[in-house]
Amino acid sequence: MSRMPERIFNVLRSFKVRELRWELDTGNYRHNALLYPVFYLLNLQDASTGINFLGRNGIRIRVGNRLMRMLFAFFK
């Protein structure tokens, strides 16, 4: 039986999220106010999230990996 799907999954798991920034505006002041505590709790983790009232929406994800980590995951 082929182990290729398992190897590919291991390589995908070897990637690490280096930076996560998320900025959200729902367009509704009430919804923004209700989401504000949720985003505050998310900021206690390693993510940078925020609710704004300026109409800006965006997400930035920076993912990193090293060749040795991918090779080790593939041949594991």
Secondary structure in CASP SS format (residue, H / E / C, confidence):
PFRMAT SS
TARGET T0000
AUTHOR 0000-0000-0000
METHOD secondary structure of the structure
MODEL  1
M C 1.00
S C 1.00
R C 1.00
M H 1.00
P H 1.00
E H 1.00
R H 1.00
I H 1.00
F H 1.00
N H 1.00
V H 1.00
L H 1.00
R H 1.00
S C 1.00
F C 1.00
K E 1.00
V E 1.00
R E 1.00
E E 1.00
L E 1.00
R E 1.00
W E 1.00
E E 1.00
L E 1.00
D C 1.00
T C 1.00
G C 1.00
N C 1.00
Y H 1.00
R H 1.00
H H 1.00
N H 1.00
A H 1.00
L H 1.00
L H 1.00
Y H 1.00
P H 1.00
V H 1.00
F H 1.00
Y H 1.00
L H 1.00
L H 1.00
N H 1.00
L C 1.00
Q C 1.00
D C 1.00
A C 1.00
S E 1.00
T E 1.00
G E 1.00
I E 1.00
N C 1.00
F C 1.00
L C 1.00
G C 1.00
R C 1.00
N C 1.00
G E 1.00
I E 1.00
R E 1.00
I E 1.00
R E 1.00
V E 1.00
G E 1.00
N C 1.00
R C 1.00
L H 1.00
M H 1.00
R H 1.00
M H 1.00
L H 1.00
F H 1.00
A H 1.00
F H 1.00
F H 1.00
K C 1.00
END
